[in-house]
Amino acid sequence: MAIAVRKDLGMGKGKIAAQVAHAAVECSMKVSEKRTRWISEGQKKIVVWVKDEKELQELINKARSIGVSCCPIRDAGLTQLEPDTLTCSGFGPDEESVIDSLTGKFKLV
């Protein structure tokens, strides 16, 4: 599993942690067969930066085009961000090579 987080929003560490947690939970609930193996293998996940909404949306579109499950997360707007702000997206769980093909070029958070 990978979670891509928008760097341009300037979210605080706690906000980033909460958004990443939302994405991880959504992804793990969404994919049942791959999730079982992912859980038994240690629930590997990485978190990477994307520069802005455009780059995140491109990544989401690419994932969907190759059949990778993705879970875009939009903020409720109760604290740091405007309502409905796209903050991050989870991808997978899936084979490590598939996730790497999507997110391998991005810098780790």
C-alpha atoms as a printed R data frame, in Angstrom:
    type eleno elety resid chain resno       x       y       z
1   ATOM     1    CA   MET     A     1   0.000   0.000   0.000
2   ATOM     2    CA   ALA     A     2   1.100   3.548  -0.640
3   ATOM     3    CA   ILE     A     3  -0.379   6.847   0.382
4   ATOM     4    CA   ALA     A     4   0.439   9.998  -1.589
5   ATOM     5    CA   VAL     A     5   0.076  13.280   0.324
6   ATOM     6    CA   ARG     A     6  -0.133  16.786  -1.140
7   ATOM     7    CA   LYS     A     7   2.842  18.858  -0.043
8   ATOM     8    CA   ASP     A     8   1.406  22.203  -1.207
9   ATOM     9    CA   LEU     A     9  -1.279  22.291   1.501
10  ATOM    10    CA   GLY     A    10   1.175  22.877   4.341
11  ATOM    11    CA   MET     A    11  -0.745  20.556   6.671
12  ATOM    12    CA   GLY     A    12   0.568  20.101  10.191
13  ATOM    13    CA   LYS     A    13   2.078  16.761  11.216
14  ATOM    14    CA   GLY     A    14  -1.042  15.698  13.080
15  ATOM    15    CA   LYS     A    15  -3.275  16.601  10.143
16  ATOM    16    CA   ILE     A    16  -1.051  14.618   7.767
17  ATOM    17    CA   ALA     A    17  -1.132  11.640  10.137
18  ATOM    18    CA   ALA     A    18  -4.933  11.761  10.307
19  ATOM    19    CA   GLN     A    19  -5.340  12.024   6.532
20  ATOM    20    CA   VAL     A    20  -2.913   9.143   5.942
21  ATOM    21    CA   ALA     A    21  -4.800   7.065   8.518
22  ATOM    22    CA   HIS     A    22  -8.084   7.756   6.711
23  ATOM    23    CA   ALA     A    23  -6.528   6.562   3.445
24  ATOM    24    CA   ALA     A    24  -5.005   3.418   4.978
25  ATOM    25    CA   VAL     A    25  -8.285   2.422   6.637
26  ATOM    26    CA   GLU     A    26 -10.301   3.048   3.460
27  ATOM    27    CA   CYS     A    27  -7.875   1.044   1.334
28  ATOM    28    CA   SER     A    28  -7.728  -1.878   3.739
29  ATOM    29    CA   MET     A    29 -11.523  -2.065   3.904
30  ATOM    30    CA   LYS     A    30 -11.959  -1.866   0.133
31  ATOM    31    CA   VAL     A    31  -9.899  -4.799  -1.150
32  ATOM    32    CA   SER     A    32 -10.720  -8.127   0.485
33  ATOM    33    CA   GLU     A    33  -8.656 -10.830  -1.287
34  ATOM    34    CA   LYS     A    34  -5.417  -8.851  -1.550
35  ATOM    35    CA   ARG     A    35  -6.002  -7.422   1.922
36  ATOM    36    CA   THR     A    36  -5.882 -10.860   3.558
37  ATOM    37    CA   ARG     A    37  -2.415 -11.540   2.178
38  ATOM    38    CA   TRP     A    38  -1.295  -7.965   2.855
39  ATOM    39    CA   ILE     A    39  -2.337  -8.306   6.498
40  ATOM    40    CA   SER     A    40  -0.572 -11.648   6.931
41  ATOM    41    CA   GLU     A    41   2.598 -10.235   5.344
42  ATOM    42    CA   GLY     A    42   2.911  -7.318   7.787
43  ATOM    43    CA   GLN     A    43   0.709  -4.599   6.249
44  ATOM    44    CA   LYS     A    44   3.534  -2.850   4.386
45  ATOM    45    CA   LYS     A    45   2.835   0.747   3.459
46  ATOM    46    CA   ILE     A    46   4.769   3.802   2.361
47  ATOM    47    CA   VAL     A    47   3.867   7.486   2.395
48  ATOM    48    CA   VAL     A    48   5.128   9.799  -0.333
49  ATOM    49    CA   TRP     A    49   4.828  13.467  -1.223
50  ATOM    50    CA   VAL     A    50   3.167  14.771  -4.365
51  ATOM    51    CA   LYS     A    51   3.544  18.461  -5.134
52  ATOM    52    CA   ASP     A    52  -0.092  19.465  -5.653
53  ATOM    53    CA   GLU     A    53  -3.642  18.444  -6.506
54  ATOM    54    CA   LYS     A    54  -2.864  18.097 -10.213
55  ATOM    55    CA   GLU     A    55  -0.038  15.633  -9.566
56  ATOM    56    CA   LEU     A    56  -2.199  13.656  -7.123
57  ATOM    57    CA   GLN     A    57  -5.088  13.489  -9.581
58  ATOM    58    CA   GLU     A    58  -2.732  12.283 -12.318
59  ATOM    59    CA   LEU     A    59  -1.527   9.530  -9.988
60  ATOM    60    CA   ILE     A    60  -5.116   8.539  -9.159
61  ATOM    61    CA   ASN     A    61  -5.969   8.397 -12.874
62  ATOM    62    CA   LYS     A    62  -2.900   6.274 -13.614
63  ATOM    63    CA   ALA     A    63  -3.760   3.848 -10.799
64  ATOM    64    CA   ARG     A    64  -7.310   3.458 -12.028
65  ATOM    65    CA   SER     A    65  -6.127   2.901 -15.605
66  ATOM    66    CA   ILE     A    66  -4.026  -0.094 -14.520
67  ATOM    67    CA   GLY     A    67  -6.639  -1.508 -12.157
68  ATOM    68    CA   VAL     A    68  -5.126  -0.498  -8.813
69  ATOM    69    CA   SER     A    69  -7.621   0.300  -6.086
70  ATOM    70    CA   CYS     A    70  -7.375   3.881  -4.881
71  ATOM    71    CA   CYS     A    71  -9.025   5.833  -2.109
72  ATOM    72    CA   PRO     A    72  -8.899   9.614  -2.538
73  ATOM    73    CA   ILE     A    73  -9.409  11.429   0.760
74  ATOM    74    CA   ARG     A    74 -11.220  14.755   0.988
75  ATOM    75    CA   ASP     A    75 -11.120  16.797   4.175
76  ATOM    76    CA   ALA     A    76 -14.282  17.800   6.033
77  ATOM    77    CA   GLY     A    77 -12.901  21.303   6.535
78  ATOM    78    CA   LEU     A    78 -13.301  21.472  10.297
79  ATOM    79    CA   THR     A    79  -9.749  22.575  11.133
80  ATOM    80    CA   GLN     A    80  -6.906  23.530   8.790
81  ATOM    81    CA   LEU     A    81  -8.433  23.148   5.326
82  ATOM    82    CA   GLU     A    82 -11.435  24.183   3.290
83  ATOM    83    CA   PRO     A    83 -14.218  21.587   3.052
84  ATOM    84    CA   ASP     A    84 -13.785  19.000   0.284
85  ATOM    85    CA   THR     A    85 -10.027  19.611  -0.141
86  ATOM    86    CA   LEU     A    86  -8.332  16.598  -1.752
87  ATOM    87    CA   THR     A    87  -5.512  15.887   0.723
88  ATOM    88    CA   CYS     A    88  -4.140  12.476  -0.190
89  ATOM    89    CA   SER     A    89  -4.967   9.139  -1.736
90  ATOM    90    CA   GLY     A    90  -4.254   5.571  -0.803
91  ATOM    91    CA   PHE     A    91  -3.281   2.964  -3.399
92  ATOM    92    CA   GLY     A    92  -3.597  -0.773  -2.932
93  ATOM    93    CA   PRO     A    93  -2.916  -2.982  -1.203
94  ATOM    94    CA   ASP     A    94  -1.332  -4.612  -4.228
95  ATOM    95    CA   GLU     A    95   1.860  -6.312  -5.320
96  ATOM    96    CA   GLU     A    96   4.966  -4.350  -4.338
97  ATOM    97    CA   SER     A    97   6.064  -4.063  -7.973
98  ATOM    98    CA   VAL     A    98   2.710  -2.560  -8.950
99  ATOM    99    CA   ILE     A    99   2.782  -0.006  -6.126
100 ATOM   100    CA   ASP     A   100   6.407   0.853  -6.944
101 ATOM   101    CA   SER     A   101   5.475   1.444 -10.588
102 ATOM   102    CA   LEU     A   102   2.997   4.083  -9.389
103 ATOM   103    CA   THR     A   103   4.838   5.780  -6.536
104 ATOM   104    CA   GLY     A   104   8.500   4.826  -6.835
105 ATOM   105    CA   LYS     A   105   9.546   8.182  -8.285
106 ATOM   106    CA   PHE     A   106   8.141  10.223  -5.384
107 ATOM   107    CA   LYS     A   107  10.053  11.293  -2.261
108 ATOM   108    CA   LEU     A   108   9.154   9.580   1.007
109 ATOM   109    CA   VAL     A   109   7.485  11.721   3.684
